[in-house]
Amino acid sequence: MVEPDSTSDPEPHSKEELRLAMKAFRKRLKLTRLDDESKLGYGPMSGGQKSGVVAIRPPDQYPKTVWRELAEQGKLRRETGGLYSLIDSQ
């Protein structure tokens, strides 16, 4: 099945939908990092290394056009393989 070109999306997504998508992305990233840190080799007794996870596949509950729009707005960065990462704003 060929996915239609979504770059000509007639209506931009609502601010609320984009806000909720970012919230879901941050939560997924946080949980992925916590899961990575819970593996052997991390923790206070083994050196205390932080997770190296910086990019994840975005949650499936939102369409790909939402993630592309957030990347165009400069809130996310598109990485290779369909992964996205947060852009540090601090």
N, C-alpha and C positions, 0 to 999 in steps of 0.2 A: 504494500500500500504506500503510495506516495503522499507525503504530507504537503498540503498546499502552502504556497509561499505566504508566510504570515507577516512579512515586512510591510505589507500594505494594509495593515489592520485599520479598518475604518474608524473605530472608536477607541480612544485610549482607555486604559483601565482606570477605575475610580481610585481616588486617593486612599479611600478606606481599604480597598482590595490590595493595593500596593503596600499599605502599612501592615496589614495582616500577613501578607506574604513575607515581608521582611522579618516580622516577629517569628513566623514559623521557621524561616531560614536560620535566624540566630539561635533558636531553640534546638534545631537539628544539629547545627554546628557544635553547640555546647555539649549536647548529649554524645555526639560522635567523639569529641575530645575526651570527655569523661570516660567513655568506654575504652578508648585507646590508653588512657592513663591507668585504668584498672588492671591492665595486663601485667604479667611478671616483668620485673625490671624497672618498675616505677614505684614511687611511694617513698615515705620517709625513711624506711629502713634499707632502701636499695639505691640511694643516690638522688632521689627526688626529681627525676627528669620530668619535664613538661611534655605534653603531646606535641607531635610534629604535624598534626593535621591542620592544614590551612585552607583547603578547598574541599567541597563536598558536592554531591549531586543534589540539586534542590528538591524539596518535597513535591511529590506527584499530585498533590491536591490542587495545585495551581497550574494553569497552562504555561507552555514554554514562552508564550508571548509576554507573560508577566515578568519572567526572569530577564528576558531580552530588554524589556522596557526599563527595568531597574538598572541593568548594566548601562544602558544609554544615558540614564540620569546620573550615572557616576556613583551609585550606591553599592554596586557589586562589580566584580571583574570577571569576565568570561575567561576560563582556563581551557586547556585542551581536554578532549574527551567528554564534553558536556558538563564539566565541573564549574562551579562558581566559587569565588572567595569574597570575603568582606574587604572593602577598601578602608584602610585605617584613616579615620578622620580626626585622630587626636594629635 
